[in-house]
Amino acid sequence: MKKFLAMMTALVLALGLCAFAAAEGADISGLKVTTPGGAPALALAAMAVENPGQYTTIAADTIAAAFAGKEADFIIAPLNAGAKLYKAGKSTYKLAAVVSWGNLFFAAQKEQITEDDLKGSITLFGENTINASVVLYALKENGIEPAEVTYLAGAADTQSLLLSDGNAIVVTAEPALTAARMKNDKITGISVNDLLKQANGMDGYTQAALFVKAETAENNPEAVAEFLKQAEEACGKCTTDVTAVAEAAAALEILPNAKVAEKAIPGCAIRFVSAKDAKEQVEKTAQIDLSQFGGEVPADDFYYGAE
């Protein structure tokens, strides 16, 4: 009897190891990934450069169409956009992981921009977006009330103003800030994330995320698990091997060149946090401006792996 039990135990262990090995070695070559250009694409650059045919780069204003089209197995997109579409029934994509935690900066042509400078006139980009809401929240939580707030369309626009007007105080984003600094070394900045942490301990905010199509997760869970494992490793390289990621970003034309990429990547706050582990931070970000999330925090079924 003991011999039989030992054999059965060995068999169960062997089957378990085989299943684990299968999951570890699952084929992900057929998975399709859609991502906007710029900073969000850095998260998976180390993977994409190895298999570029799997990755499609799209314009930011076509993200909603990508969710509706359901052609990609994974999509990188602003987290609030994915949450809002999911709540409205216009997307079946669930949150798999948060990969970007805020790349916004106040900047000016000053030897050292200070919080007192932020009490004057400042120019933001993206009125009525989550980025603008986070910036205004960070200022308010630190007791900073600007004399005037104006808006331009995007970070490229505020970058242009930053370069052309020596008195301008703007909100821009990495990698635009690094590109501006390489043209004018007098430019200094204050991280919005630093203001958030200073005010209430928030370690950034849930900016960009990796979403997985529900049908793919249901039909091919082993491949999804393997992809997410490799995605976590790719995000980690944005800290541990910045040079390699910068070279990948240049090769994929995510950023104009490796020199800009290498200087900008540390300010992009790329790190992989699984959906279930990021839930609390997602809800904190949503509470800053619930209108950007469809009026309420995401439902529990929005989080892949948290069921």
C-alpha positions as YAML, in Angstrom:
chain: A
units: angstrom
residues:
- id: 1
  name: MET
  ca: [0.00, 0.00, 0.00]
- id: 2
  name: LYS
  ca: [2.82, 2.38, 0.91]
- id: 3
  name: LYS
  ca: [4.54, 1.59, -2.40]
- id: 4
  name: PHE
  ca: [1.29, 2.33, -4.26]
- id: 5
  name: LEU
  ca: [0.85, 5.67, -2.45]
- id: 6
  name: ALA
  ca: [4.44, 6.60, -3.22]
- id: 7
  name: MET
  ca: [3.92, 5.82, -6.90]
- id: 8
  name: MET
  ca: [0.72, 7.87, -6.99]
- id: 9
  name: THR
  ca: [2.43, 10.82, -5.27]
- id: 10
  name: ALA
  ca: [5.29, 10.68, -7.76]
- id: 11
  name: LEU
  ca: [2.81, 10.55, -10.63]
- id: 12
  name: VAL
  ca: [0.87, 13.58, -9.34]
- id: 13
  name: LEU
  ca: [4.11, 15.52, -8.90]
- id: 14
  name: ALA
  ca: [5.28, 14.57, -12.38]
- id: 15
  name: LEU
  ca: [1.98, 15.66, -13.93]
- id: 16
  name: GLY
  ca: [2.14, 18.92, -11.99]
- id: 17
  name: LEU
  ca: [5.65, 19.59, -13.21]
- id: 18
  name: CYS
  ca: [4.63, 18.81, -16.77]
- id: 19
  name: ALA
  ca: [1.70, 21.23, -16.54]
- id: 20
  name: PHE
  ca: [4.00, 23.88, -15.09]
- id: 21
  name: ALA
  ca: [6.53, 23.32, -17.85]
- id: 22
  name: ALA
  ca: [3.79, 23.56, -20.47]
- id: 23
  name: ALA
  ca: [2.62, 26.87, -19.05]
- id: 24
  name: GLU
  ca: [6.19, 28.12, -18.83]
- id: 25
  name: GLY
  ca: [6.87, 27.19, -22.42]
- id: 26
  name: ALA
  ca: [3.50, 28.18, -23.90]
- id: 27
  name: ASP
  ca: [3.70, 29.50, -27.44]
- id: 28
  name: ILE
  ca: [2.93, 33.22, -27.58]
- id: 29
  name: SER
  ca: [4.08, 33.80, -31.16]
- id: 30
  name: GLY
  ca: [0.49, 33.98, -32.44]
- id: 31
  name: LEU
  ca: [-0.63, 36.67, -30.02]
- id: 32
  name: LYS
  ca: [-1.26, 40.12, -31.42]
- id: 33
  name: VAL
  ca: [-0.44, 43.29, -29.48]
- id: 34
  name: THR
  ca: [-1.59, 46.85, -30.17]
- id: 35
  name: THR
  ca: [0.07, 49.85, -28.57]
- id: 36
  name: PRO
  ca: [0.23, 53.62, -29.02]
- id: 37
  name: GLY
  ca: [3.60, 55.15, -29.77]
- id: 38
  name: GLY
  ca: [5.76, 57.04, -27.31]
- id: 39
  name: ALA
  ca: [6.19, 56.34, -23.62]
- id: 40
  name: PRO
  ca: [3.54, 53.57, -23.20]
- id: 41
  name: ALA
  ca: [5.22, 51.45, -25.90]
- id: 42
  name: LEU
  ca: [8.45, 51.40, -23.87]
- id: 43
  name: ALA
  ca: [6.91, 48.89, -21.50]
- id: 44
  name: LEU
  ca: [7.07, 46.06, -24.06]
- id: 45
  name: ALA
  ca: [9.91, 47.36, -26.24]
- id: 46
  name: ALA
  ca: [12.26, 44.59, -25.13]
- id: 47
  name: MET
  ca: [9.71, 41.99, -26.31]
- id: 48
  name: ALA
  ca: [8.60, 43.80, -29.44]
- id: 49
  name: VAL
  ca: [12.10, 44.16, -30.84]
- id: 50
  name: GLU
  ca: [12.43, 40.35, -30.84]
- id: 51
  name: ASN
  ca: [9.13, 39.76, -32.67]
- id: 52
  name: PRO
  ca: [8.07, 43.06, -34.28]
- id: 53
  name: GLY
  ca: [5.50, 41.38, -36.51]
- id: 54
  name: GLN
  ca: [3.29, 40.71, -33.50]
- id: 55
  name: TYR
  ca: [3.06, 44.39, -32.59]
- id: 56
  name: THR
  ca: [1.00, 47.13, -34.20]
- id: 57
  name: THR
  ca: [1.49, 50.78, -33.30]
- id: 58
  name: ILE
  ca: [-1.55, 53.03, -33.61]
- id: 59
  name: ALA
  ca: [-2.39, 56.68, -33.04]
- id: 60
  name: ALA
  ca: [-3.67, 57.51, -29.56]
- id: 61
  name: ASP
  ca: [-7.00, 58.76, -30.90]
- id: 62
  name: THR
  ca: [-7.78, 55.33, -32.42]
- id: 63
  name: ILE
  ca: [-7.55, 53.41, -29.15]
- id: 64
  name: ALA
  ca: [-11.34, 53.11, -28.78]
- id: 65
  name: ALA
  ca: [-11.55, 51.60, -32.27]
- id: 66
  name: ALA
  ca: [-8.87, 49.07, -31.33]
- id: 67
  name: PHE
  ca: [-10.90, 47.93, -28.32]
- id: 68
  name: ALA
  ca: [-14.06, 47.68, -30.43]
- id: 69
  name: GLY
  ca: [-12.31, 45.85, -33.28]
- id: 70
  name: LYS
  ca: [-11.06, 43.07, -30.97]
- id: 71
  name: GLU
  ca: [-8.27, 42.13, -33.38]
- id: 72
  name: ALA
  ca: [-5.52, 42.32, -30.76]
- id: 73
  name: ASP
  ca: [-5.09, 39.88, -27.91]
- id: 74
  name: PHE
  ca: [-3.41, 42.58, -25.82]
- id: 75
  name: ILE
  ca: [-3.73, 46.36, -25.93]
- id: 76
  name: ILE
  ca: [-1.68, 48.99, -24.14]
- id: 77
  name: ALA
  ca: [-3.83, 52.06, -23.49]
- id: 78
  name: PRO
  ca: [-4.62, 54.71, -20.89]
- id: 79
  name: LEU
  ca: [-6.10, 52.81, -17.98]
- id: 80
  name: ASN
  ca: [-9.09, 55.11, -17.59]
- id: 81
  name: ALA
  ca: [-9.96, 54.74, -21.29]
- id: 82
  name: GLY
  ca: [-10.02, 50.95, -21.01]
- id: 83
  name: ALA
  ca: [-12.07, 51.11, -17.81]
- id: 84
  name: LYS
  ca: [-14.58, 53.54, -19.29]
- id: 85
  name: LEU
  ca: [-15.09, 51.45, -22.44]
- id: 86
  name: TYR
  ca: [-15.44, 48.25, -20.39]
- id: 87
  name: LYS
  ca: [-18.06, 49.83, -18.14]
- id: 88
  name: ALA
  ca: [-20.01, 51.08, -21.18]
- id: 89
  name: GLY
  ca: [-20.05, 47.59, -22.71]
- id: 90
  name: LYS
  ca: [-17.87, 48.73, -25.62]
- id: 91
  name: SER
  ca: [-14.93, 46.50, -24.71]
- id: 92
  name: THR
  ca: [-14.35, 42.95, -23.52]
- id: 93
  name: TYR
  ca: [-10.76, 43.69, -22.55]
- id: 94
  name: LYS
  ca: [-9.86, 43.23, -18.90]
- id: 95
  name: LEU
  ca: [-7.07, 44.94, -17.02]
- id: 96
  name: ALA
  ca: [-4.08, 42.60, -16.93]
- id: 97
  name: ALA
  ca: [-1.47, 44.94, -15.43]
- id: 98
  name: VAL
  ca: [-0.60, 48.57, -14.90]
- id: 99
  name: VAL
  ca: [2.65, 49.34, -16.73]
- id: 100
  name: SER
  ca: [3.05, 53.13, -16.52]
- id: 101
  name: TRP
  ca: [2.75, 55.22, -13.36]
- id: 102
  name: GLY
  ca: [2.99, 58.82, -14.53]
- id: 103
  name: ASN
  ca: [5.45, 60.64, -16.76]
- id: 104
  name: LEU
  ca: [4.29, 64.24, -16.17]
- id: 105
  name: PHE
  ca: [6.53, 67.15, -15.18]
- id: 106
  name: PHE
  ca: [6.30, 70.88, -14.57]
- id: 107
  name: ALA
  ca: [9.12, 72.53, -16.49]
- id: 108
  name: ALA
  ca: [10.59, 75.95, -17.17]
- id: 109
  name: GLN
  ca: [13.75, 77.64, -18.39]
- id: 110
  name: LYS
  ca: [14.98, 78.20, -14.86]
- id: 111
  name: GLU
  ca: [18.11, 77.23, -13.01]
- id: 112
  name: GLN
  ca: [15.82, 75.42, -10.61]
- id: 113
  name: ILE
  ca: [12.04, 75.52, -10.90]
- id: 114
  name: THR
  ca: [10.38, 75.61, -7.46]
- id: 115
  name: GLU
  ca: [6.90, 75.07, -6.04]
- id: 116
  name: ASP
  ca: [6.57, 78.85, -5.65]
- id: 117
  name: ASP
  ca: [6.89, 79.16, -9.43]
- id: 118
  name: LEU
  ca: [3.79, 77.00, -9.78]
- id: 119
  name: LYS
  ca: [1.71, 79.70, -8.09]
- id: 120
  name: GLY
  ca: [1.99, 81.88, -11.19]
- id: 121
  name: SER
  ca: [0.61, 81.20, -14.66]
- id: 122
  name: ILE
  ca: [1.00, 77.62, -15.87]
- id: 123
  name: THR
  ca: [0.14, 75.92, -19.14]
- id: 124
  name: LEU
  ca: [-1.16, 72.35, -19.12]
- id: 125
  name: PHE
  ca: [-2.04, 70.01, -21.97]
- id: 126
  name: GLY
  ca: [-5.06, 67.80, -22.44]
- id: 127
  name: GLU
  ca: [-7.94, 69.74, -20.88]
- id: 128
  name: ASN
  ca: [-10.60, 67.44, -19.39]
- id: 129
  name: THR
  ca: [-8.29, 64.42, -19.38]
- id: 130
  name: ILE
  ca: [-7.09, 62.28, -16.49]
- id: 131
  name: ASN
  ca: [-3.59, 63.74, -16.87]
- id: 132
  name: ALA
  ca: [-4.88, 67.28, -16.33]
- id: 133
  name: SER
  ca: [-7.03, 66.12, -13.42]
- id: 134
  name: VAL
  ca: [-4.02, 64.49, -11.73]
- id: 135
  name: VAL
  ca: [-1.90, 67.62, -12.18]
- id: 136
  name: LEU
  ca: [-4.57, 69.88, -10.65]
- id: 137
  name: TYR
  ca: [-5.10, 67.38, -7.83]
- id: 138
  name: ALA
  ca: [-1.38, 67.27, -7.06]
- id: 139
  name: LEU
  ca: [-1.27, 71.07, -6.89]
- id: 140
  name: LYS
  ca: [-4.35, 71.28, -4.67]
- id: 141
  name: GLU
  ca: [-3.13, 68.59, -2.28]
- id: 142
  name: ASN
  ca: [0.09, 70.55, -1.82]
- id: 143
  name: GLY
  ca: [-1.74, 73.81, -1.18]
- id: 144
  name: ILE
  ca: [-0.58, 75.34, -4.46]
- id: 145
  name: GLU
  ca: [-3.08, 77.54, -6.30]
- id: 146
  name: PRO
  ca: [-1.88, 78.83, -9.70]
- id: 147
  name: ALA
  ca: [-2.85, 82.38, -10.60]
- id: 148
  name: GLU
  ca: [-3.87, 81.20, -14.07]
- id: 149
  name: VAL
  ca: [-4.21, 77.86, -15.85]
- id: 150
  name: THR
  ca: [-4.35, 77.60, -19.63]
- id: 151
  name: TYR
  ca: [-4.34, 74.57, -21.91]
- id: 152
  name: LEU
  ca: [-2.73, 73.40, -25.12]
- id: 153
  name: ALA
  ca: [-3.59, 70.21, -27.01]
- id: 154
  name: GLY
  ca: [-0.66, 67.94, -26.18]
- id: 155
  name: ALA
  ca: [2.78, 67.52, -24.64]
- id: 156
  name: ALA
  ca: [4.44, 68.41, -27.94]
- id: 157
  name: ASP
  ca: [2.66, 71.76, -27.85]
- id: 158
  name: THR
  ca: [3.71, 72.59, -24.30]
- id: 159
  name: GLN
  ca: [7.23, 71.45, -25.19]
- id: 160
  name: SER
  ca: [7.29, 73.99, -28.04]
- id: 161
  name: LEU
  ca: [6.11, 76.74, -25.69]
- id: 162
  name: LEU
  ca: [8.74, 75.71, -23.15]
- id: 163
  name: LEU
  ca: [11.47, 76.11, -25.76]
- id: 164
  name: SER
  ca: [10.20, 79.37, -27.25]
- id: 165
  name: ASP
  ca: [9.20, 81.29, -24.11]
- id: 166
  name: GLY
  ca: [11.78, 81.79, -21.37]
- id: 167
  name: ASN
  ca: [9.05, 82.79, -18.91]
- id: 168
  name: ALA
  ca: [6.66, 79.94, -19.56]
- id: 169
  name: ILE
  ca: [5.90, 77.33, -16.91]
- id: 170
  name: VAL
  ca: [4.36, 74.27, -18.52]
- id: 171
  name: VAL
  ca: [3.33, 70.72, -17.89]
- id: 172
  name: THR
  ca: [4.99, 68.34, -20.29]
- id: 173
  name: ALA
  ca: [5.78, 64.64, -20.31]
- id: 174
  name: GLU
  ca: [8.68, 62.33, -20.88]
- id: 175
  name: PRO
  ca: [10.15, 61.87, -23.47]
- id: 176
  name: ALA
  ca: [9.21, 65.41, -24.61]
- id: 177
  name: LEU
  ca: [10.94, 66.89, -21.56]
- id: 178
  name: THR
  ca: [14.22, 65.13, -22.30]
- id: 179
  name: ALA
  ca: [14.07, 66.19, -25.95]
- id: 180
  name: ALA
  ca: [13.58, 69.80, -24.81]
- id: 181
  name: ARG
  ca: [16.45, 69.62, -22.34]
- id: 182
  name: MET
  ca: [18.77, 68.34, -25.05]
- id: 183
  name: LYS
  ca: [17.99, 71.53, -26.98]
- id: 184
  name: ASN
  ca: [18.21, 73.84, -23.95]
- id: 185
  name: ASP
  ca: [20.16, 72.75, -20.89]
- id: 186
  name: LYS
  ca: [18.68, 75.59, -18.81]
- id: 187
  name: ILE
  ca: [15.38, 73.70, -18.53]
- id: 188
  name: THR
  ca: [14.58, 72.10, -15.16]
- id: 189
  name: GLY
  ca: [11.54, 70.24, -13.96]
- id: 190
  name: ILE
  ca: [9.46, 69.06, -11.01]
- id: 191
  name: SER
  ca: [7.90, 65.61, -11.21]
- id: 192
  name: VAL
  ca: [4.14, 65.51, -10.66]
- id: 193
  name: ASN
  ca: [4.72, 62.12, -9.05]
- id: 194
  name: ASP
  ca: [6.98, 63.76, -6.47]
- id: 195
  name: LEU
  ca: [4.17, 66.17, -5.59]
- id: 196
  name: LEU
  ca: [1.71, 63.28, -5.25]
- id: 197
  name: LYS
  ca: [4.05, 61.40, -2.96]
- id: 198
  name: GLN
  ca: [4.77, 64.51, -0.93]
- id: 199
  name: ALA
  ca: [1.07, 65.21, -0.41]
- id: 200
  name: ASN
  ca: [-0.38, 61.79, 0.38]
- id: 201
  name: GLY
  ca: [2.17, 59.06, -0.24]
- id: 202
  name: MET
  ca: [0.85, 58.01, -3.67]
- id: 203
  name: ASP
  ca: [3.60, 56.27, -5.63]
- id: 204
  name: GLY
  ca: [2.53, 57.69, -8.96]
- id: 205
  name: TYR
  ca: [-0.88, 57.09, -10.51]
- id: 206
  name: THR
  ca: [-2.26, 54.37, -12.76]
- id: 207
  name: GLN
  ca: [-1.60, 55.95, -16.14]
- id: 208
  name: ALA
  ca: [-1.16, 53.30, -18.87]
- id: 209
  name: ALA
  ca: [-2.11, 49.66, -18.68]
- id: 210
  name: LEU
  ca: [-1.92, 46.33, -20.45]
- id: 211
  name: PHE
  ca: [-5.33, 44.88, -21.29]
- id: 212
  name: VAL
  ca: [-6.10, 41.30, -22.31]
- id: 213
  name: LYS
  ca: [-9.05, 40.27, -24.48]
- id: 214
  name: ALA
  ca: [-11.46, 38.19, -22.41]
- id: 215
  name: GLU
  ca: [-11.84, 35.63, -25.18]
- id: 216
  name: THR
  ca: [-8.09, 35.11, -25.39]
- id: 217
  name: ALA
  ca: [-7.81, 34.76, -21.63]
- id: 218
  name: GLU
  ca: [-10.57, 32.15, -21.63]
- id: 219
  name: ASN
  ca: [-9.43, 30.16, -24.66]
- id: 220
  name: ASN
  ca: [-5.67, 30.31, -24.22]
- id: 221
  name: PRO
  ca: [-4.84, 30.88, -20.53]
- id: 222
  name: GLU
  ca: [-1.39, 29.26, -20.75]
- id: 223
  name: ALA
  ca: [-0.24, 31.62, -23.50]
- id: 224
  name: VAL
  ca: [-1.68, 34.61, -21.60]
- id: 225
  name: ALA
  ca: [0.21, 33.58, -18.47]
- id: 226
  name: GLU
  ca: [3.44, 33.23, -20.42]
- id: 227
  name: PHE
  ca: [2.95, 36.57, -22.18]
- id: 228
  name: LEU
  ca: [2.34, 38.35, -18.88]
- id: 229
  name: LYS
  ca: [5.43, 36.76, -17.40]
- id: 230
  name: GLN
  ca: [7.53, 38.03, -20.28]
- id: 231
  name: ALA
  ca: [5.80, 41.43, -20.15]
- id: 232
  name: GLU
  ca: [6.80, 41.77, -16.50]
- id: 233
  name: GLU
  ca: [10.39, 40.98, -17.43]
- id: 234
  name: ALA
  ca: [10.29, 43.52, -20.26]
- id: 235
  name: CYS
  ca: [8.99, 46.24, -17.94]
- id: 236
  name: GLY
  ca: [11.70, 45.36, -15.44]
- id: 237
  name: LYS
  ca: [14.37, 46.06, -18.04]
- id: 238
  name: CYS
  ca: [13.22, 49.70, -18.08]
- id: 239
  name: THR
  ca: [14.96, 49.85, -14.70]
- id: 240
  name: THR
  ca: [17.64, 47.16, -14.87]
- id: 241
  name: ASP
  ca: [18.80, 47.50, -18.49]
- id: 242
  name: VAL
  ca: [17.87, 50.96, -19.70]
- id: 243
  name: THR
  ca: [20.44, 50.90, -22.51]
- id: 244
  name: ALA
  ca: [18.92, 47.77, -24.07]
- id: 245
  name: VAL
  ca: [15.41, 49.20, -23.89]
- id: 246
  name: ALA
  ca: [16.63, 52.50, -25.37]
- id: 247
  name: GLU
  ca: [18.21, 50.65, -28.28]
- id: 248
  name: ALA
  ca: [15.01, 48.66, -28.79]
- id: 249
  name: ALA
  ca: [12.93, 51.85, -28.69]
- id: 250
  name: ALA
  ca: [15.13, 53.43, -31.36]
- id: 251
  name: ALA
  ca: [15.07, 50.31, -33.54]
- id: 252
  name: LEU
  ca: [11.27, 50.18, -33.33]
- id: 253
  name: GLU
  ca: [11.05, 53.96, -33.92]
- id: 254
  name: ILE
  ca: [9.15, 54.38, -30.65]
- id: 255
  name: LEU
  ca: [11.47, 57.29, -29.89]
- id: 256
  name: PRO
  ca: [13.67, 59.24, -32.32]
- id: 257
  name: ASN
  ca: [16.98, 57.84, -31.12]
- id: 258
  name: ALA
  ca: [18.60, 55.79, -28.37]
- id: 259
  name: LYS
  ca: [20.24, 58.83, -26.76]
- id: 260
  name: VAL
  ca: [16.90, 60.53, -26.07]
- id: 261
  name: ALA
  ca: [15.35, 57.23, -25.03]
- id: 262
  name: GLU
  ca: [18.06, 56.38, -22.51]
- id: 263
  name: LYS
  ca: [17.73, 59.75, -20.80]
- id: 264
  name: ALA
  ca: [13.92, 59.71, -20.87]
- id: 265
  name: ILE
  ca: [13.13, 56.16, -19.76]
- id: 266
  name: PRO
  ca: [13.80, 56.68, -16.01]
- id: 267
  name: GLY
  ca: [11.24, 59.50, -15.97]
- id: 268
  name: CYS
  ca: [8.54, 57.38, -17.62]
- id: 269
  name: ALA
  ca: [7.84, 55.39, -14.43]
- id: 270
  name: ILE
  ca: [7.50, 52.03, -16.18]
- id: 271
  name: ARG
  ca: [6.83, 49.14, -13.84]
- id: 272
  name: PHE
  ca: [4.62, 46.05, -14.06]
- id: 273
  name: VAL
  ca: [1.98, 45.56, -11.38]
- id: 274
  name: SER
  ca: [-0.62, 42.84, -11.93]
- id: 275
  name: ALA
  ca: [-4.26, 43.85, -12.00]
- id: 276
  name: LYS
  ca: [-5.13, 42.26, -8.68]
- id: 277
  name: ASP
  ca: [-2.16, 43.92, -6.97]
- id: 278
  name: ALA
  ca: [-2.89, 47.31, -8.57]
- id: 279
  name: LYS
  ca: [-6.60, 47.41, -7.70]
- id: 280
  name: GLU
  ca: [-6.21, 49.73, -4.71]
- id: 281
  name: GLN
  ca: [-4.04, 52.17, -6.71]
- id: 282
  name: VAL
  ca: [-6.50, 52.08, -9.62]
- id: 283
  name: GLU
  ca: [-9.31, 53.07, -7.30]
- id: 284
  name: LYS
  ca: [-7.25, 55.88, -5.76]
- id: 285
  name: THR
  ca: [-6.55, 57.28, -9.22]
- id: 286
  name: ALA
  ca: [-10.21, 56.92, -10.22]
- id: 287
  name: GLN
  ca: [-11.29, 58.87, -7.14]
- id: 288
  name: ILE
  ca: [-9.28, 61.86, -8.37]
- id: 289
  name: ASP
  ca: [-11.77, 62.28, -11.22]
- id: 290
  name: LEU
  ca: [-14.49, 59.63, -11.49]
- id: 291
  name: SER
  ca: [-15.82, 61.16, -14.69]
- id: 292
  name: GLN
  ca: [-12.68, 59.89, -16.44]
- id: 293
  name: PHE
  ca: [-13.62, 56.33, -15.41]
- id: 294
  name: GLY
  ca: [-17.29, 56.40, -16.38]
- id: 295
  name: GLY
  ca: [-18.60, 57.80, -13.11]
- id: 296
  name: GLU
  ca: [-17.42, 55.13, -10.67]
- id: 297
  name: VAL
  ca: [-14.49, 52.91, -9.80]
- id: 298
  name: PRO
  ca: [-14.15, 49.82, -12.03]
- id: 299
  name: ALA
  ca: [-16.16, 46.73, -11.08]
- id: 300
  name: ASP
  ca: [-14.36, 43.67, -9.74]
- id: 301
  name: ASP
  ca: [-14.77, 41.73, -12.99]
- id: 302
  name: PHE
  ca: [-12.66, 44.34, -14.79]
- id: 303
  name: TYR
  ca: [-9.53, 42.94, -13.11]
- id: 304
  name: TYR
  ca: [-8.03, 39.90, -14.85]
- id: 305
  name: GLY
  ca: [-6.86, 37.30, -12.34]
- id: 306
  name: ALA
  ca: [-8.63, 38.91, -9.40]
- id: 307
  name: GLU
  ca: [-11.77, 36.76, -9.58]
...
